Amino acid sequence: MLEDNYLYIKAIVDQQNLGRVEEMAKYQSILQDNLMKLASLADSQPGANAGPAPAAPPAVSA
């Protein structure tokens, strides 16, 4: 499903760049449904409510 979501995000960007709002909205809706399913799965896992994830280390600029 993660690979599918990546492809949906690419399709959304492509459709947006082409000005195809209706097609973009279709892919966006599918992506949102998939993200809700993933969130539901994550919430149902043991330890899902253990607290926030640790913060990412700050980015180092060159």
PyMOL Python script that loads the backbone (N, CA, C, O; Angstrom):
from pymol import cmd

cmd.read_pdbstr("""\
ATOM      1  N   MET A   1       0.822  -1.192   0.000  1.00  0.00           N
ATOM      2  CA  MET A   1       0.000   0.000   0.000  1.00  0.00           C
ATOM      3  C   MET A   1       0.872   1.265   0.000  1.00  0.00           C
ATOM      4  O   MET A   1       0.485   2.289  -0.562  1.00  0.00           O
ATOM      5  N   LEU A   2       2.032   1.185   0.624  1.00  0.00           N
ATOM      6  CA  LEU A   2       2.907   2.361   0.648  1.00  0.00           C
ATOM      7  C   LEU A   2       3.392   2.717  -0.751  1.00  0.00           C
ATOM      8  O   LEU A   2       3.464   3.892  -1.113  1.00  0.00           O
ATOM      9  N   GLU A   3       3.723   1.696  -1.532  1.00  0.00           N
ATOM     10  CA  GLU A   3       4.143   1.945  -2.918  1.00  0.00           C
ATOM     11  C   GLU A   3       2.989   2.545  -3.723  1.00  0.00           C
ATOM     12  O   GLU A   3       3.191   3.451  -4.532  1.00  0.00           O
ATOM     13  N   ASP A   4       1.783   2.031  -3.494  1.00  0.00           N
ATOM     14  CA  ASP A   4       0.601   2.590  -4.165  1.00  0.00           C
ATOM     15  C   ASP A   4       0.430   4.059  -3.807  1.00  0.00           C
ATOM     16  O   ASP A   4       0.161   4.890  -4.674  1.00  0.00           O
ATOM     17  N   ASN A   5       0.589   4.373  -2.526  1.00  0.00           N
ATOM     18  CA  ASN A   5       0.429   5.762  -2.093  1.00  0.00           C
ATOM     19  C   ASN A   5       1.469   6.667  -2.744  1.00  0.00           C
ATOM     20  O   ASN A   5       1.167   7.800  -3.117  1.00  0.00           O
ATOM     21  N   TYR A   6       2.683   6.168  -2.876  1.00  0.00           N
ATOM     22  CA  TYR A   6       3.727   6.931  -3.559  1.00  0.00           C
ATOM     23  C   TYR A   6       3.302   7.231  -4.996  1.00  0.00           C
ATOM     24  O   TYR A   6       3.463   8.352  -5.480  1.00  0.00           O
ATOM     25  N   LEU A   7       2.762   6.226  -5.665  1.00  0.00           N
ATOM     26  CA  LEU A   7       2.314   6.417  -7.048  1.00  0.00           C
ATOM     27  C   LEU A   7       1.132   7.381  -7.123  1.00  0.00           C
ATOM     28  O   LEU A   7       1.036   8.174  -8.060  1.00  0.00           O
ATOM     29  N   TYR A   8       0.232   7.316  -6.140  1.00  0.00           N
ATOM     30  CA  TYR A   8      -0.894   8.260  -6.117  1.00  0.00           C
ATOM     31  C   TYR A   8      -0.400   9.689  -5.922  1.00  0.00           C
ATOM     32  O   TYR A   8      -0.915  10.615  -6.548  1.00  0.00           O
ATOM     33  N   ILE A   9       0.586   9.872  -5.065  1.00  0.00           N
ATOM     34  CA  ILE A   9       1.137  11.215  -4.848  1.00  0.00           C
ATOM     35  C   ILE A   9       1.755  11.742  -6.143  1.00  0.00           C
ATOM     36  O   ILE A   9       1.558  12.902  -6.506  1.00  0.00           O
ATOM     37  N   LYS A  10       2.501  10.883  -6.833  1.00  0.00           N
ATOM     38  CA  LYS A  10       3.077  11.296  -8.116  1.00  0.00           C
ATOM     39  C   LYS A  10       1.980  11.654  -9.112  1.00  0.00           C
ATOM     40  O   LYS A  10       2.092  12.648  -9.829  1.00  0.00           O
ATOM     41  N   ALA A  11       0.919  10.848  -9.160  1.00  0.00           N
ATOM     42  CA  ALA A  11      -0.182  11.114 -10.084  1.00  0.00           C
ATOM     43  C   ALA A  11      -0.876  12.424  -9.735  1.00  0.00           C
ATOM     44  O   ALA A  11      -1.264  13.178 -10.628  1.00  0.00           O
ATOM     45  N   ILE A  12      -1.035  12.699  -8.445  1.00  0.00           N
ATOM     46  CA  ILE A  12      -1.661  13.954  -8.012  1.00  0.00           C
ATOM     47  C   ILE A  12      -0.840  15.138  -8.494  1.00  0.00           C
ATOM     48  O   ILE A  12      -1.388  16.101  -9.029  1.00  0.00           O
ATOM     49  N   VAL A  13       0.470  15.069  -8.305  1.00  0.00           N
ATOM     50  CA  VAL A  13       1.349  16.163  -8.741  1.00  0.00           C
ATOM     51  C   VAL A  13       1.283  16.327 -10.255  1.00  0.00           C
ATOM     52  O   VAL A  13       1.178  17.444 -10.762  1.00  0.00           O
ATOM     53  N   ASP A  14       1.345  15.207 -10.971  1.00  0.00           N
ATOM     54  CA  ASP A  14       1.283  15.271 -12.436  1.00  0.00           C
ATOM     55  C   ASP A  14      -0.021  15.902 -12.912  1.00  0.00           C
ATOM     56  O   ASP A  14      -0.016  16.781 -13.773  1.00  0.00           O
ATOM     57  N   GLN A  15      -1.133  15.448 -12.346  1.00  0.00           N
ATOM     58  CA  GLN A  15      -2.435  15.972 -12.759  1.00  0.00           C
ATOM     59  C   GLN A  15      -2.568  17.454 -12.400  1.00  0.00           C
ATOM     60  O   GLN A  15      -3.137  18.236 -13.161  1.00  0.00           O
ATOM     61  N   GLN A  16      -2.043  17.824 -11.246  1.00  0.00           N
ATOM     62  CA  GLN A  16      -2.090  19.229 -10.842  1.00  0.00           C
ATOM     63  C   GLN A  16      -1.277  20.083 -11.812  1.00  0.00           C
ATOM     64  O   GLN A  16      -1.717  21.162 -12.207  1.00  0.00           O
ATOM     65  N   ASN A  17      -0.105  19.608 -12.193  1.00  0.00           N
ATOM     66  CA  ASN A  17       0.735  20.355 -13.128  1.00  0.00           C
ATOM     67  C   ASN A  17       0.092  20.492 -14.499  1.00  0.00           C
ATOM     68  O   ASN A  17       0.345  21.459 -15.219  1.00  0.00           O
ATOM     69  N   LEU A  18      -0.749  19.512 -14.860  1.00  0.00           N
ATOM     70  CA  LEU A  18      -1.444  19.559 -16.144  1.00  0.00           C
ATOM     71  C   LEU A  18      -2.768  20.319 -16.061  1.00  0.00           C
ATOM     72  O   LEU A  18      -3.442  20.509 -17.073  1.00  0.00           O
ATOM     73  N   GLY A  19      -3.136  20.751 -14.860  1.00  0.00           N
ATOM     74  CA  GLY A  19      -4.380  21.490 -14.676  1.00  0.00           C
ATOM     75  C   GLY A  19      -5.620  20.614 -14.704  1.00  0.00           C
ATOM     76  O   GLY A  19      -6.723  21.112 -14.928  1.00  0.00           O
ATOM     77  N   ARG A  20      -5.457  19.336 -14.483  1.00  0.00           N
ATOM     78  CA  ARG A  20      -6.579  18.385 -14.501  1.00  0.00           C
ATOM     79  C   ARG A  20      -7.106  18.202 -13.081  1.00  0.00           C
ATOM     80  O   ARG A  20      -6.753  17.248 -12.388  1.00  0.00           O
ATOM     81  N   VAL A  21      -7.943  19.118 -12.673  1.00  0.00           N
ATOM     82  CA  VAL A  21      -8.410  19.167 -11.287  1.00  0.00           C
ATOM     83  C   VAL A  21      -9.266  17.957 -10.931  1.00  0.00           C
ATOM     84  O   VAL A  21      -9.116  17.399  -9.844  1.00  0.00           O
ATOM     85  N   GLU A  22     -10.161  17.541 -11.824  1.00  0.00           N
ATOM     86  CA  GLU A  22     -11.042  16.412 -11.509  1.00  0.00           C
ATOM     87  C   GLU A  22     -10.250  15.119 -11.323  1.00  0.00           C
ATOM     88  O   GLU A  22     -10.509  14.363 -10.387  1.00  0.00           O
ATOM     89  N   GLU A  23      -9.293  14.862 -12.205  1.00  0.00           N
ATOM     90  CA  GLU A  23      -8.469  13.666 -12.074  1.00  0.00           C
ATOM     91  C   GLU A  23      -7.615  13.732 -10.816  1.00  0.00           C
ATOM     92  O   GLU A  23      -7.436  12.728 -10.127  1.00  0.00           O
ATOM     93  N   MET A  24      -7.090  14.910 -10.519  1.00  0.00           N
ATOM     94  CA  MET A  24      -6.289  15.095  -9.320  1.00  0.00           C
ATOM     95  C   MET A  24      -7.125  14.779  -8.079  1.00  0.00           C
ATOM     96  O   MET A  24      -6.653  14.104  -7.164  1.00  0.00           O
ATOM     97  N   ALA A  25      -8.349  15.262  -8.050  1.00  0.00           N
ATOM     98  CA  ALA A  25      -9.220  15.037  -6.899  1.00  0.00           C
ATOM     99  C   ALA A  25      -9.535  13.553  -6.721  1.00  0.00           C
ATOM    100  O   ALA A  25      -9.661  13.072  -5.595  1.00  0.00           O
ATOM    101  N   LYS A  26      -9.663  12.832  -7.831  1.00  0.00           N
ATOM    102  CA  LYS A  26      -9.936  11.394  -7.757  1.00  0.00           C
ATOM    103  C   LYS A  26      -8.776  10.673  -7.071  1.00  0.00           C
ATOM    104  O   LYS A  26      -8.990   9.867  -6.166  1.00  0.00           O
ATOM    105  N   TYR A  27      -7.553  10.964  -7.502  1.00  0.00           N
ATOM    106  CA  TYR A  27      -6.381  10.335  -6.891  1.00  0.00           C
ATOM    107  C   TYR A  27      -6.208  10.773  -5.437  1.00  0.00           C
ATOM    108  O   TYR A  27      -5.796   9.983  -4.588  1.00  0.00           O
ATOM    109  N   GLN A  28      -6.520  12.019  -5.165  1.00  0.00           N
ATOM    110  CA  GLN A  28      -6.395  12.548  -3.806  1.00  0.00           C
ATOM    111  C   GLN A  28      -7.358  11.823  -2.863  1.00  0.00           C
ATOM    112  O   GLN A  28      -7.008  11.526  -1.721  1.00  0.00           O
ATOM    113  N   SER A  29      -8.562  11.544  -3.342  1.00  0.00           N
ATOM    114  CA  SER A  29      -9.547  10.838  -2.533  1.00  0.00           C
ATOM    115  C   SER A  29      -9.086   9.412  -2.229  1.00  0.00           C
ATOM    116  O   SER A  29      -9.222   8.940  -1.100  1.00  0.00           O
ATOM    117  N   ILE A  30      -8.544   8.735  -3.231  1.00  0.00           N
ATOM    118  CA  ILE A  30      -8.034   7.374  -3.025  1.00  0.00           C
ATOM    119  C   ILE A  30      -6.881   7.390  -2.030  1.00  0.00           C
ATOM    120  O   ILE A  30      -6.811   6.543  -1.140  1.00  0.00           O
ATOM    121  N   LEU A  31      -5.978   8.355  -2.181  1.00  0.00           N
ATOM    122  CA  LEU A  31      -4.845   8.481  -1.262  1.00  0.00           C
ATOM    123  C   LEU A  31      -5.332   8.710   0.162  1.00  0.00           C
ATOM    124  O   LEU A  31      -4.821   8.101   1.102  1.00  0.00           O
ATOM    125  N   GLN A  32      -6.308   9.576   0.320  1.00  0.00           N
ATOM    126  CA  GLN A  32      -6.837   9.857   1.656  1.00  0.00           C
ATOM    127  C   GLN A  32      -7.439   8.599   2.277  1.00  0.00           C
ATOM    128  O   GLN A  32      -7.231   8.334   3.461  1.00  0.00           O
ATOM    129  N   ASP A  33      -8.183   7.824   1.490  1.00  0.00           N
ATOM    130  CA  ASP A  33      -8.749   6.570   1.997  1.00  0.00           C
ATOM    131  C   ASP A  33      -7.643   5.619   2.453  1.00  0.00           C
ATOM    132  O   ASP A  33      -7.738   5.010   3.518  1.00  0.00           O
ATOM    133  N   ASN A  34      -6.594   5.497   1.636  1.00  0.00           N
ATOM    134  CA  ASN A  34      -5.480   4.621   1.998  1.00  0.00           C
ATOM    135  C   ASN A  34      -4.788   5.091   3.273  1.00  0.00           C
ATOM    136  O   ASN A  34      -4.434   4.275   4.125  1.00  0.00           O
ATOM    137  N   LEU A  35      -4.595   6.393   3.408  1.00  0.00           N
ATOM    138  CA  LEU A  35      -3.949   6.922   4.610  1.00  0.00           C
ATOM    139  C   LEU A  35      -4.804   6.687   5.850  1.00  0.00           C
ATOM    140  O   LEU A  35      -4.277   6.419   6.930  1.00  0.00           O
ATOM    141  N   MET A  36      -6.114   6.785   5.695  1.00  0.00           N
ATOM    142  CA  MET A  36      -7.006   6.514   6.828  1.00  0.00           C
ATOM    143  C   MET A  36      -6.926   5.039   7.229  1.00  0.00           C
ATOM    144  O   MET A  36      -6.945   4.719   8.418  1.00  0.00           O
ATOM    145  N   LYS A  37      -6.836   4.141   6.247  1.00  0.00           N
ATOM    146  CA  LYS A  37      -6.695   2.715   6.546  1.00  0.00           C
ATOM    147  C   LYS A  37      -5.384   2.453   7.284  1.00  0.00           C
ATOM    148  O   LYS A  37      -5.353   1.704   8.261  1.00  0.00           O
ATOM    149  N   LEU A  38      -4.308   3.071   6.811  1.00  0.00           N
ATOM    150  CA  LEU A  38      -3.016   2.893   7.479  1.00  0.00           C
ATOM    151  C   LEU A  38      -3.042   3.438   8.902  1.00  0.00           C
ATOM    152  O   LEU A  38      -2.495   2.819   9.815  1.00  0.00           O
ATOM    153  N   ALA A  39      -3.671   4.581   9.092  1.00  0.00           N
ATOM    154  CA  ALA A  39      -3.772   5.161  10.434  1.00  0.00           C
ATOM    155  C   ALA A  39      -4.580   4.258  11.350  1.00  0.00           C
ATOM    156  O   ALA A  39      -4.232   4.077  12.517  1.00  0.00           O
ATOM    157  N   SER A  40      -5.650   3.695  10.826  1.00  0.00           N
ATOM    158  CA  SER A  40      -6.478   2.788  11.611  1.00  0.00           C
ATOM    159  C   SER A  40      -5.690   1.539  12.004  1.00  0.00           C
ATOM    160  O   SER A  40      -5.780   1.071  13.139  1.00  0.00           O
ATOM    161  N   LEU A  41      -4.925   1.009  11.065  1.00  0.00           N
ATOM    162  CA  LEU A  41      -4.077  -0.145  11.371  1.00  0.00           C
ATOM    163  C   LEU A  41      -3.047   0.191  12.443  1.00  0.00           C
ATOM    164  O   LEU A  41      -2.831  -0.590  13.370  1.00  0.00           O
ATOM    165  N   ALA A  42      -2.423   1.335  12.318  1.00  0.00           N
ATOM    166  CA  ALA A  42      -1.416   1.750  13.295  1.00  0.00           C
ATOM    167  C   ALA A  42      -2.038   1.925  14.674  1.00  0.00           C
ATOM    168  O   ALA A  42      -1.437   1.549  15.681  1.00  0.00           O
ATOM    169  N   ASP A  43      -3.233   2.492  14.723  1.00  0.00           N
ATOM    170  CA  ASP A  43      -3.902   2.707  16.004  1.00  0.00           C
ATOM    171  C   ASP A  43      -4.302   1.394  16.666  1.00  0.00           C
ATOM    172  O   ASP A  43      -4.395   1.326  17.892  1.00  0.00           O
ATOM    173  N   SER A  44      -4.538   0.356  15.876  1.00  0.00           N
ATOM    174  CA  SER A  44      -4.981  -0.916  16.438  1.00  0.00           C
ATOM    175  C   SER A  44      -3.821  -1.793  16.905  1.00  0.00           C
ATOM    176  O   SER A  44      -4.051  -2.841  17.509  1.00  0.00           O
ATOM    177  N   GLN A  45      -2.593  -1.390  16.641  1.00  0.00           N
ATOM    178  CA  GLN A  45      -1.420  -2.171  17.033  1.00  0.00           C
ATOM    179  C   GLN A  45      -1.142  -1.988  18.523  1.00  0.00           C
ATOM    180  O   GLN A  45      -1.337  -0.901  19.065  1.00  0.00           O
ATOM    181  N   PRO A  46      -0.684  -3.059  19.188  1.00  0.00           N
ATOM    182  CA  PRO A  46      -0.314  -2.923  20.605  1.00  0.00           C
ATOM    183  C   PRO A  46       0.778  -1.871  20.770  1.00  0.00           C
ATOM    184  O   PRO A  46       1.731  -1.821  19.993  1.00  0.00           O
ATOM    185  N   GLY A  47       0.626  -1.049  21.774  1.00  0.00           N
ATOM    186  CA  GLY A  47       1.606  -0.007  22.035  1.00  0.00           C
ATOM    187  C   GLY A  47       1.440   1.209  21.148  1.00  0.00           C
ATOM    188  O   GLY A  47       2.293   2.097  21.150  1.00  0.00           O
ATOM    189  N   ALA A  48       0.355   1.265  20.386  1.00  0.00           N
ATOM    190  CA  ALA A  48       0.152   2.389  19.467  1.00  0.00           C
ATOM    191  C   ALA A  48      -0.042   3.694  20.222  1.00  0.00           C
ATOM    192  O   ALA A  48       0.246   4.766  19.690  1.00  0.00           O
ATOM    193  N   ASN A  49      -0.523   3.616  21.444  1.00  0.00           N
ATOM    194  CA  ASN A  49      -0.775   4.829  22.225  1.00  0.00           C
ATOM    195  C   ASN A  49       0.310   5.041  23.274  1.00  0.00           C
ATOM    196  O   ASN A  49       0.055   5.615  24.332  1.00  0.00           O
ATOM    197  N   ALA A  50       1.508   4.580  22.981  1.00  0.00           N
ATOM    198  CA  ALA A  50       2.607   4.674  23.940  1.00  0.00           C
ATOM    199  C   ALA A  50       3.152   6.084  24.071  1.00  0.00           C
ATOM    200  O   ALA A  50       3.915   6.362  24.996  1.00  0.00           O
ATOM    201  N   GLY A  51       2.786   6.965  23.185  1.00  0.00           N
ATOM    202  CA  GLY A  51       3.277   8.332  23.249  1.00  0.00           C
ATOM    203  C   GLY A  51       3.808   8.769  21.907  1.00  0.00           C
ATOM    204  O   GLY A  51       3.856   7.986  20.958  1.00  0.00           O
ATOM    205  N   PRO A  52       4.206  10.020  21.833  1.00  0.00           N
ATOM    206  CA  PRO A  52       4.697  10.535  20.553  1.00  0.00           C
ATOM    207  C   PRO A  52       6.040   9.915  20.172  1.00  0.00           C
ATOM    208  O   PRO A  52       6.820   9.503  21.031  1.00  0.00           O
ATOM    209  N   ALA A  53       6.284   9.862  18.893  1.00  0.00           N
ATOM    210  CA  ALA A  53       7.560   9.351  18.392  1.00  0.00           C
ATOM    211  C   ALA A  53       8.660  10.341  18.742  1.00  0.00           C
ATOM    212  O   ALA A  53       8.402  11.540  18.850  1.00  0.00           O
ATOM    213  N   PRO A  54       9.872   9.857  18.918  1.00  0.00           N
ATOM    214  CA  PRO A  54      10.969  10.785  19.216  1.00  0.00           C
ATOM    215  C   PRO A  54      11.186  11.750  18.055  1.00  0.00           C
ATOM    216  O   PRO A  54      10.978  11.408  16.891  1.00  0.00           O
ATOM    217  N   ALA A  55      11.599  12.938  18.394  1.00  0.00           N
ATOM    218  CA  ALA A  55      11.828  13.967  17.375  1.00  0.00           C
ATOM    219  C   ALA A  55      13.038  13.606  16.532  1.00  0.00           C
ATOM    220  O   ALA A  55      13.999  13.011  17.019  1.00  0.00           O
ATOM    221  N   ALA A  56      12.977  13.972  15.272  1.00  0.00           N
ATOM    222  CA  ALA A  56      14.103  13.747  14.371  1.00  0.00           C
ATOM    223  C   ALA A  56      15.223  14.711  14.727  1.00  0.00           C
ATOM    224  O   ALA A  56      14.963  15.832  15.166  1.00  0.00           O
ATOM    225  N   PRO A  57      16.457  14.287  14.543  1.00  0.00           N
ATOM    226  CA  PRO A  57      17.563  15.205  14.828  1.00  0.00           C
ATOM    227  C   PRO A  57      17.527  16.385  13.863  1.00  0.00           C
ATOM    228  O   PRO A  57      17.060  16.245  12.733  1.00  0.00           O
ATOM    229  N   PRO A  58      18.013  17.531  14.293  1.00  0.00           N
ATOM    230  CA  PRO A  58      17.996  18.702  13.412  1.00  0.00           C
ATOM    231  C   PRO A  58      18.875  18.484  12.185  1.00  0.00           C
ATOM    232  O   PRO A  58      19.892  17.793  12.248  1.00  0.00           O
ATOM    233  N   ALA A  59      18.474  19.076  11.086  1.00  0.00           N
ATOM    234  CA  ALA A  59      19.240  18.966   9.844  1.00  0.00           C
ATOM    235  C   ALA A  59      20.518  19.782   9.961  1.00  0.00           C
ATOM    236  O   ALA A  59      20.539  20.862  10.552  1.00  0.00           O
ATOM    237  N   VAL A  60      21.559  19.250   9.396  1.00  0.00           N
ATOM    238  CA  VAL A  60      22.847  19.938   9.405  1.00  0.00           C
ATOM    239  C   VAL A  60      23.033  20.578   8.046  1.00  0.00           C
ATOM    240  O   VAL A  60      22.995  19.899   7.020  1.00  0.00           O
ATOM    241  N   SER A  61      23.234  21.893   8.040  1.00  0.00           N
ATOM    242  CA  SER A  61      23.448  22.573   6.762  1.00  0.00           C
ATOM    243  C   SER A  61      24.933  22.606   6.445  1.00  0.00           C
ATOM    244  O   SER A  61      25.783  22.671   7.333  1.00  0.00           O
ATOM    245  N   ALA A  62      25.212  22.560   5.168  1.00  0.00           N
ATOM    246  CA  ALA A  62      26.616  22.529   4.738  1.00  0.00           C
ATOM    247  C   ALA A  62      27.192  23.901   4.628  1.00  0.00           C
ATOM    248  O   ALA A  62      28.362  24.053   4.278  1.00  0.00           O
TER     249      ALA A  62
END
""", "prot")
cmd.dss("prot")
cmd.show_as("cartoon", "prot")
cmd.util.cbc("prot")
cmd.orient("prot")
